[in-house]
Amino acid sequence: MLSQNDLLQLFKETRADSEMICSFLETEDYVVQPVVDVSPPKWHLGHTTWFFEEFVLKKYSKSHQLYDKNTAYVFNSYYESVGDKVIRTNRGNLSRPTVEWIYEFRNYVTKAMTELLMKEELSKEALEVVEIGCHHEKQHQELLYTDIKYILGNNPLLPKYNDEFRENPVQEFEREWINIPEGIYEIGHKSDDFCYDNEKGAHKKYLCEFNISNKLVTNAEYLEFMEAGGYKDVLLWHAEAWDWVNENKIDSPSYWHNIDGEWKQYTLNGLVNLEPEAPVTHISYFEAFAYAQWKEMRLPTEEEWEAAQDKFDWGIRWEWTESAYSPYPNYHKPEGALGEYNGKFMVNQKVLRGASVATSRNHTRPTYRNFFHPHLRWQFTGFRLVK
């Protein structure tokens, strides 16, 4: 658990980082919502601000006055126990409140939070909620990057976000297969450092012997799968995945463009030549599974990934695993509205491990359990194989 002074610094850095990400946007970019999974950037800025006002200032500040009575209705996401909210599909219809208003709201709450952390001695319970709030905003910083990419990448002009964001670092080492012997391994978060509730409940797991790749699957390797007819071979796909491929006419990773017979990729730097040796990204679980079938291998389980992670480099892509997102033994979700943060999503989703090029600083650890529905691929997702 961080000290109150350290939490103050974390809070201030986190708030500044969100605004830095948005500093490259034009005002019009803040409002767009192309699909339900993508939220407008201004909504992210408002939602992460509402979180601190709703869960910290309303409960632990004696003098705080709400900035506006409608903030909970506009910026609540999925906290059903908190009250009514704008449905997710309608976030892009909110031309008001304006971007300027949202920045004023942010400044108001940031100032109130800073004063609270500087002038009041807060309880352990309050400090824990502040820490969750900071990491919650860091999650939304990654969503900002990926949602901005989706917004710009689905604009027919394929505009550039900036020249600085580095999406495709190459793993410049030879592929090796790391042998992990059979045995009993301890899985889950064990230290006093911050983690989410879904990482708790450290437990032992027996694993059979396996070999895991030290490298992620690359664009060049995935292109071989495509050229071999991988998207047309029904025997490689789950039934639901095959329907998804055909109904959506999927024949390549998201953001790939075949122009005059040459593969290009839309990145936050604009449209560029596909980098063959970069790890493939914007891949669904469905596609990762089909590729593994084609290679006559498989994806690691999340327990295998965690048992082996200290033996390979990770952090460029969120890595699909074969594991369904479910509670660990003796899992207990927190009381109240914060109990809705993870527990109610433990169905029909797959676990991803690691981090990505868009993950915020000080927001990664070997036990982190990300989770998405198996068809989603707007995040920086990739995969490694096991044999």
C-alpha positions as a printed Julia matrix, in Angstrom:
387×3 Matrix{Float64}:
   0.0     0.0     0.0
   1.42    3.4    -0.99
   1.73    6.22    1.52
  -0.68    9.13    1.24
   2.05   11.37   -0.16
   3.03    8.76   -2.74
  -0.63    8.39   -3.69
  -0.85   12.15   -4.19
   2.03   11.98   -6.66
   0.51    8.96   -8.4
  -2.82   10.78   -8.67
  -1.29   13.94  -10.14
   0.84   11.99  -12.64
  -2.12    9.86  -13.7
  -4.38   12.84  -14.31
  -1.68   14.57  -16.36
  -1.03   11.45  -18.44
  -4.67   11.22  -19.56
  -4.63   14.8   -20.75
  -1.3    14.32  -22.52
  -2.81   11.44  -24.53
  -5.67   13.68  -25.63
  -3.44   16.67  -26.41
  -2.9    15.37  -29.97
  -6.63   15.37  -30.78
  -8.73   17.92  -32.59
 -11.93   18.93  -30.81
 -14.04   16.95  -33.3
 -12.13   13.74  -32.42
 -13.38   13.82  -28.84
 -17.01   13.04  -29.7
 -16.88   10.09  -32.13
 -18.16    6.59  -31.25
 -17.95    4.31  -34.32
 -18.99    1.09  -32.53
 -20.33    0.1   -29.12
 -16.96   -1.14  -27.81
 -15.3     2.23  -28.48
 -16.12    5.24  -26.3
 -15.57    8.89  -27.27
 -12.36   10.31  -25.76
 -14.29   13.0   -23.91
 -16.39   10.31  -22.23
 -13.23    8.61  -20.9
 -12.03   11.94  -19.48
 -15.4    12.51  -17.83
 -15.87    8.95  -16.58
 -12.49    8.75  -14.84
 -13.24   12.1   -13.21
 -16.7    11.0   -12.08
 -15.11    7.91  -10.49
 -13.07   10.04   -8.07
 -16.01   12.3    -7.29
 -18.43    9.41   -6.79
 -16.27    6.98   -4.82
 -13.83    9.3    -3.0
 -15.0    12.89   -2.68
 -18.68   12.14   -1.96
 -17.75    9.69    0.78
 -14.55   11.03    2.33
 -14.64   14.82    1.83
 -16.88   16.73    4.25
 -16.91   19.93    2.2
 -17.13   18.71   -1.39
 -19.95   20.06   -3.56
 -20.86   18.15   -6.72
 -19.75   19.93   -9.86
 -23.04   19.06  -11.57
 -25.98   16.88  -10.57
 -25.97   15.07  -13.95
 -22.36   13.82  -13.95
 -23.3    10.39  -12.58
 -26.02    9.93  -15.2
 -23.7    10.9   -18.08
 -20.43    9.27  -16.95
 -21.38    6.13  -15.03
 -20.3     3.09  -17.03
 -21.66   -0.19  -15.62
 -22.18    0.44  -11.9
 -25.84   -0.55  -11.71
 -26.02   -0.04   -7.95
 -25.01    3.64   -8.31
 -28.05    4.65  -10.39
 -29.35    5.36  -13.88
 -26.95    6.12  -16.72
 -26.73    6.88  -20.41
 -26.61    3.55  -22.23
 -23.25    2.65  -23.71
 -24.37    2.83  -27.35
 -25.46    6.46  -26.89
 -22.2     7.92  -25.57
 -21.34    9.23  -29.03
 -24.65   11.11  -29.24
 -23.67   13.47  -26.43
 -22.54   16.67  -28.14
 -23.09   18.23  -24.71
 -21.49   18.48  -22.24
 -18.79   20.09  -24.36
 -15.11   19.21  -24.36
 -14.39   22.52  -22.64
 -16.93   21.69  -19.93
 -15.37   18.29  -19.34
 -11.9    19.79  -18.88
 -13.39   22.26  -16.37
 -15.01   19.32  -14.56
 -11.66   17.5   -14.53
  -9.85   20.53  -13.15
 -12.5    20.97  -10.44
 -12.25   17.35   -9.27
  -8.45   17.2    -9.61
  -8.14   20.3    -7.41
 -10.56   18.88   -4.83
  -8.75   15.52   -4.76
  -5.35   17.21   -4.45
  -6.54   19.31   -1.53
  -8.07   16.25    0.15
  -4.85   14.26   -0.15
  -2.72   17.19    1.02
  -4.82   18.42    3.95
  -6.72   15.44    5.36
  -5.39   12.28    6.98
  -7.37    9.64    5.16
  -8.25    6.17    6.38
  -6.71    3.04    4.9
 -10.05    2.32    3.25
 -10.11    5.75    1.58
  -6.53    5.47    0.39
  -7.25    2.08   -1.13
 -10.12    3.58   -3.14
  -7.85    6.42   -4.32
  -5.29    3.86   -5.48
  -7.97    1.86   -7.32
  -9.12    5.11   -8.92
  -5.64    5.86  -10.22
  -5.26    2.4   -11.73
  -8.8     2.59  -13.09
  -7.79    5.76  -14.93
  -4.64    4.03  -16.19
  -6.87    1.34  -17.69
  -8.81    4.07  -19.45
  -5.58    5.58  -20.75
  -4.96    2.35  -22.66
  -8.56    2.46  -23.85
  -8.0     6.03  -24.96
  -5.13    4.96  -27.2
  -7.03    2.03  -28.69
 -10.32    3.91  -29.04
  -8.55    6.87  -30.67
  -6.89    4.42  -33.06
 -10.25    2.89  -33.93
 -11.81    6.32  -34.45
  -9.01    7.55  -36.71
  -8.35    4.17  -38.34
 -11.97    3.93  -39.5
 -11.91    7.43  -40.94
 -11.52    6.98  -44.73
  -8.71    9.57  -44.7
  -6.7     7.42  -42.23
  -5.39   10.47  -40.35
  -2.27   10.38  -38.19
  -2.51   10.66  -34.4
   1.15   11.61  -33.91
   4.68   10.64  -34.98
   5.8     9.49  -31.53
   3.76    6.44  -30.58
   5.74    3.25  -31.25
   3.38    0.37  -31.99
   5.58   -2.26  -33.58
   8.84   -2.94  -31.73
  10.59   -6.0   -33.14
  11.73   -8.85  -30.89
  15.27   -9.07  -32.23
  16.23  -12.51  -31.0
  15.94  -16.07  -32.25
  12.9   -18.16  -31.44
  13.48  -20.73  -28.72
  11.15  -23.16  -27.01
  11.35  -22.87  -23.24
  10.77  -26.13  -21.41
   8.67  -25.89  -18.27
   8.75  -29.12  -16.24
   5.66  -30.69  -14.76
   4.98  -29.72  -11.2
   2.92  -27.67   -8.8
   3.05  -23.89   -9.32
   1.66  -21.08   -7.2
  -0.64  -18.8    -9.19
  -2.05  -15.4    -8.25
  -0.96  -12.2    -6.54
   0.96  -12.72   -3.31
   2.59   -9.38   -2.35
   1.14   -6.29   -0.66
   1.58   -4.22   -3.82
  -1.51   -3.05   -5.69
  -3.53   -5.59   -7.64
  -7.15   -6.04   -8.65
  -9.46   -8.34   -6.75
  -9.53  -10.87   -9.6
  -5.8   -11.56   -9.07
  -6.27  -12.49   -5.42
  -6.7   -15.94   -4.01
  -3.18  -17.25   -4.6
  -3.43  -20.99   -5.09
  -1.46  -24.0    -6.28
  -1.95  -25.51   -9.71
  -0.53  -28.73  -11.12
   0.83  -28.28  -14.66
   1.96  -30.95  -17.08
   5.29  -30.42  -18.86
   5.09  -27.98  -21.79
   7.26  -25.92  -24.13
   6.43  -22.25  -24.69
   7.8   -19.89  -27.33
  10.02  -17.05  -26.15
   8.67  -14.92  -29.04
   5.25  -13.73  -30.09
   3.88  -14.75  -33.49
   4.99  -12.19  -36.08
   3.22  -10.49  -38.98
   5.26  -12.54  -41.45
   4.3   -15.8   -39.76
   0.65  -14.82  -39.64
   0.75  -13.84  -43.31
   1.85  -17.41  -44.12
  -1.33  -18.63  -42.42
  -3.41  -16.24  -44.52
  -1.7   -17.22  -47.78
  -2.18  -20.89  -46.96
  -5.95  -20.29  -46.87
  -6.29  -20.22  -43.09
  -9.38  -18.02  -43.19
 -11.09  -20.45  -45.59
 -10.38  -23.73  -43.79
 -13.42  -24.51  -41.64
 -11.54  -27.28  -39.81
  -9.29  -24.73  -38.05
 -12.08  -22.71  -36.44
 -14.57  -22.99  -33.61
 -18.16  -23.05  -34.89
 -18.91  -19.61  -33.45
 -15.63  -18.3   -34.86
 -16.43  -19.63  -38.34
 -19.76  -17.79  -38.26
 -17.95  -14.63  -37.14
 -15.41  -14.89  -39.98
 -18.07  -15.34  -42.63
 -20.67  -12.91  -41.33
 -18.06  -10.16  -40.97
 -15.98  -11.1   -44.03
 -12.8   -11.34  -41.94
  -9.69  -12.2   -43.97
  -6.84  -10.39  -42.17
  -5.99   -8.74  -38.84
  -7.7    -5.46  -38.1
  -6.05   -2.37  -39.64
  -4.36   -4.35  -42.46
  -4.89   -2.95  -45.97
  -3.88   -4.7   -49.19
  -3.07   -1.88  -51.61
  -1.94   -2.83  -55.12
  -0.87   -6.24  -53.86
   1.19   -4.9   -50.95
   0.17   -5.15  -47.3
  -0.02   -1.91  -45.33
  -1.01   -1.36  -41.73
  -2.8     1.6   -40.19
  -1.0     2.74  -37.04
  -1.26    5.77  -34.83
   1.54    7.17  -37.02
  -0.72    6.78  -40.08
  -0.67    4.19  -42.87
   2.73    2.45  -43.08
   4.26   -0.6   -44.73
   3.61   -3.79  -42.78
   6.65   -4.62  -40.63
   7.14   -8.39  -41.2
   9.09   -9.08  -38.0
   6.84   -7.12  -35.64
   4.47   -9.16  -33.47
   1.06   -9.47  -35.09
  -1.59   -7.43  -33.33
  -5.31   -6.6   -33.32
  -6.01  -10.34  -33.41
  -9.09  -11.97  -31.88
  -8.94  -15.09  -29.75
 -10.77  -16.83  -32.61
  -7.89  -16.02  -35.0
  -5.17  -16.91  -32.49
  -6.8   -20.29  -31.87
  -7.16  -21.0   -35.61
  -3.51  -20.13  -36.25
  -2.42  -22.42  -33.4
  -4.52  -25.22  -34.91
  -2.87  -24.63  -38.28
   0.58  -24.91  -36.65
  -0.57  -28.05  -34.79
   0.14  -26.3   -31.5
  -2.0   -24.45  -28.98
  -2.27  -21.31  -26.86
  -0.98  -21.39  -23.26
  -3.39  -21.45  -20.37
  -3.11  -18.43  -18.1
  -1.49  -20.6   -15.42
   1.13  -21.83  -17.89
   1.8   -18.25  -18.98
   2.27  -17.09  -15.39
   4.5   -20.04  -14.5
   6.77  -19.32  -17.49
   6.64  -15.51  -17.76
   9.92  -14.82  -15.96
  11.74  -16.75  -18.7
  10.65  -14.59  -21.68
  10.08  -10.94  -22.56
   6.5    -9.72  -22.46
   4.65   -6.41  -22.54
   4.36   -5.58  -26.25
   0.97   -7.24  -26.8
  -1.81   -8.44  -24.57
  -1.52  -12.19  -25.05
  -4.55  -14.4   -25.57
  -4.64  -17.52  -23.44
  -6.77  -20.65  -23.63
  -8.29  -19.88  -20.23
 -11.85  -18.8   -19.59
 -12.18  -15.79  -17.28
 -13.43  -17.22  -14.01
 -12.82  -16.6   -10.29
  -9.82  -18.03   -8.49
 -10.47  -20.34   -5.53
 -11.69  -18.39   -2.49
 -12.31  -15.27   -4.61
 -14.28  -12.58   -2.77
 -15.48   -9.5    -4.59
 -15.47   -6.21   -2.64
 -18.59   -4.96   -0.93
 -20.75   -2.28   -2.54
 -20.52   -0.76   -6.01
 -16.8    -1.49   -6.39
 -17.71   -5.16   -6.26
 -19.08   -4.66   -9.78
 -15.58   -3.87  -11.07
 -14.57   -7.41  -12.05
 -16.73  -10.15  -10.62
 -19.83   -9.73  -12.73
 -17.85  -10.12  -15.97
 -16.59  -13.63  -15.19
 -18.53  -15.36  -17.94
 -18.08  -15.89  -21.7
 -14.7   -14.13  -21.83
 -11.1   -15.19  -22.38
  -8.11  -14.16  -20.23
  -5.23  -12.18  -21.71
  -1.9   -11.83  -19.91
   0.99   -9.38  -19.99
   0.59   -5.8   -21.2
   0.82   -3.87  -24.46
   2.58   -0.9   -26.03
  -0.43    1.17  -24.89
  -0.37    0.08  -21.23
   0.35    2.95  -18.86
   3.49    3.16  -16.77
   3.42    1.44  -13.37
   0.38   -0.55  -14.43
   1.71   -3.99  -15.22
   2.59   -7.15  -13.3
   2.84  -10.89  -13.98
  -0.47  -11.66  -12.27
  -2.59   -9.08  -14.16
  -5.7   -10.73  -15.66
  -7.13   -8.82  -18.59
 -10.27  -10.2   -20.23
 -12.27   -9.73  -23.41
 -14.9   -11.51  -25.46
 -13.2   -13.84  -27.96
 -14.19  -11.89  -31.1
 -12.8    -8.52  -29.97
  -9.58   -7.19  -31.47
  -9.47   -3.4   -31.17
  -6.91   -3.74  -28.39
  -3.19   -4.4   -29.01
  -3.67   -8.17  -28.76
  -1.28  -10.88  -29.93
  -0.25  -14.39  -28.89
   2.53  -16.91  -28.4
   2.36  -20.66  -28.87
   2.85  -23.77  -26.76
   3.83  -27.24  -27.95
